[in-house]
Amino acid sequence: MTATISLPPPLEDRPPSSSPSSSPSSSASSALRLSLAPAGSAPALLDGAWWPRSRDLGAELPALTAVLDPLWGRITRVTVNPVHWPVVPRKVPVAGHVVKVGWFRAEQDPHELMLLSYHVGRWNLLVVPPQTPPASAAWLMAAASDPLGTSTASRLMAEAARLRTVAETDLAVEEVRASEGGHEARDPAAAAPRRTRGR
């Protein structure tokens, strides 16, 4: 479909342009964070990624379905693994209809959201945790939208965690080197040998 969809808030939700609170961050904070595989690409394990702002399905699903309904047909059912969702409502009212919500523990990847459309089919989205750092979230969204991707949602999450650890380790090493003037730390015992007086 597209790389990333960011929607501005509806006009009635935007502050007046003359208001001091009107800023680019106010509209960016309410944009939908969604990345989808290109239309017509070969089927993959994941069809994209969604980065919700909270773990409240009742609050987050309406914006998601508002974008997906015109693209994929009316979303009628959603399933999740309840591991990462504190409350799984049975139904969520969205624009003009109701989406039924179900859950599976062992059968569904804990980092995945499955969407069903009555007329068209089913899609699987990686759910990027709301608190994910932006760099990791961008990597996850790109990887989940790759039409040639063969990883599950959980494997992508594990890889993102590994990459984050490597980046943090590299940064810590660079900070240590910078604090030492760019030289490697020296072992005090390896200092220049002391001269001894002859007998």
C-alpha positions in Angstrom: 0.0 0.0 0.0 2.1 2.9 1.2 5.1 3.2 3.5 3.5 5.0 6.4 0.1 6.6 6.7 -0.1 9.6 9.0 -3.4 11.3 9.1 -4.0 14.8 10.5 -6.8 15.0 13.1 -10.3 15.8 12.0 -10.9 19.6 11.6 -13.2 19.7 14.7 -10.3 18.2 16.8 -7.7 20.7 15.6 -7.1 23.8 17.7 -7.7 27.1 15.9 -4.7 28.3 13.9 -4.5 31.5 15.9 -4.4 29.5 19.2 -1.0 29.5 21.0 -1.4 25.8 21.5 -1.5 25.1 17.8 1.8 23.5 16.9 3.1 20.8 14.5 3.4 18.4 17.5 -0.3 18.7 18.3 -1.3 17.3 14.9 1.5 14.8 14.8 0.5 13.4 18.2 -2.9 12.3 16.9 -1.8 11.0 13.5 -2.4 7.3 12.9 0.8 5.4 12.8 0.3 2.6 10.3 2.5 0.9 7.7 1.1 -1.5 5.1 2.7 -3.8 2.5 2.3 -2.7 -1.1 -1.0 -3.5 -2.7 -0.9 -6.6 -4.9 2.3 -7.9 -3.3 2.7 -11.7 -2.7 1.2 -12.9 0.5 3.5 -12.6 3.5 3.2 -13.6 7.2 2.5 -9.9 8.0 0.5 -7.3 6.1 2.1 -4.4 7.9 2.4 -2.8 11.3 0.3 -0.6 13.6 1.9 1.6 16.3 -1.0 2.5 18.6 -0.6 5.2 21.3 -2.0 3.1 24.1 -3.2 -0.4 24.9 -6.8 0.7 25.0 -8.5 -1.2 22.1 -11.7 0.7 22.6 -10.0 4.0 22.0 -7.5 2.9 19.4 -9.5 0.7 17.0 -11.9 3.4 15.6 -9.0 5.4 14.0 -7.5 2.2 12.6 -10.7 0.9 11.0 -11.5 4.4 9.6 -8.4 4.1 7.5 -8.6 0.4 6.7 -12.4 0.2 5.8 -12.0 2.1 2.5 -8.8 0.1 1.6 -9.7 -3.4 2.6 -13.5 -3.4 3.0 -15.4 -3.0 6.2 -13.5 -4.5 9.1 -16.0 -6.7 11.0 -13.9 -8.6 13.5 -10.5 -8.2 15.2 -8.6 -10.7 17.3 -5.7 -10.2 19.6 -3.7 -12.2 22.1 -4.7 -10.8 25.5 -1.1 -10.9 26.9 -0.4 -7.3 26.0 -4.0 -5.9 26.2 -5.3 -5.2 29.7 -8.9 -5.1 28.6 -10.3 -6.9 25.5 -13.8 -5.5 24.9 -16.3 -7.8 23.1 -17.4 -5.0 20.7 -16.0 -1.6 19.7 -18.3 0.9 18.0 -16.5 2.5 15.0 -17.7 4.8 12.3 -21.2 3.5 11.3 -20.8 0.0 12.6 -19.5 -2.3 15.3 -16.4 -4.4 15.3 -16.5 -7.6 17.2 -13.3 -8.3 19.2 -12.1 -11.8 20.1 -8.9 -13.2 21.6 -6.8 -16.3 21.4 -3.9 -17.2 23.7 -1.9 -20.0 22.3 -3.2 -19.7 18.7 -2.2 -16.1 18.1 1.1 -14.3 18.3 1.1 -11.9 21.2 2.4 -9.1 19.1 -0.1 -9.5 16.3 -3.5 -8.1 15.5 -5.7 -10.0 13.1 -8.4 -8.1 11.1 -11.3 -9.7 9.2 -13.4 -8.1 6.5 -16.7 -9.9 5.7 -16.3 -9.5 2.0 -12.6 -9.4 1.3 -10.4 -11.5 3.7 -8.0 -11.3 6.6 -4.9 -9.3 7.4 -2.3 -9.6 10.1 -0.6 -6.6 11.6 2.4 -6.4 13.9 1.4 -4.3 16.9 4.4 -2.1 17.9 4.2 -1.5 21.6 3.1 2.2 22.4 6.3 2.9 24.4 8.7 1.7 21.7 11.5 4.3 20.9 10.9 5.9 17.5 13.9 4.4 15.8 12.9 0.9 16.8 9.3 1.5 15.8 10.4 2.8 12.4 12.5 -0.4 11.8 9.7 -2.6 12.9 7.1 -0.9 10.7 9.4 -1.2 7.7 10.2 -4.8 8.4 6.6 -5.8 8.9 5.6 -4.0 5.6 8.3 -5.8 3.6 6.4 -7.9 1.0 9.2 -10.4 1.0 9.3 -10.6 4.8 9.2 -14.1 6.3 9.3 -13.3 10.0 6.6 -13.5 12.5 5.6 -10.6 14.7 7.4 -12.1 17.7 10.6 -12.7 15.7 10.6 -9.1 14.5 10.2 -7.9 18.1 13.1 -10.1 19.2 15.3 -8.8 16.4 14.4 -5.2 17.2 15.3 -5.8 20.9 18.6 -7.3 19.8 19.4 -4.4 17.5 18.5 -1.9 20.2 20.9 -3.7 22.7 23.7 -3.6 20.1 23.1 0.1 19.4 23.1 0.9 23.1 26.3 -1.1 23.7 28.0 0.7 20.8 26.9 4.1 22.1 28.2 3.2 25.6 31.6 2.2 24.1 31.8 5.4 22.1 31.0 7.5 25.2 33.8 5.8 27.1 36.2 6.3 24.3 35.2 10.0 24.0 35.7 10.5 27.7 39.2 9.1 27.4 40.1 11.4 24.6 39.5 8.8 21.9 42.1 6.3 23.3 41.4 2.9 24.7 41.4 2.6 28.4 44.8 1.6 29.8 45.4 -0.8 32.5 47.3 1.0 35.3 49.5 -2.1 35.7 50.6 -1.9 32.1 52.0 1.6 32.6 55.6 2.4 31.6 58.0 0.3 33.7 59.7 2.1 36.6 63.4 2.6 36.5 65.2 0.9 39.3 68.5 1.9 40.8 71.4 -0.4 40.2 73.0 -2.1 43.2 
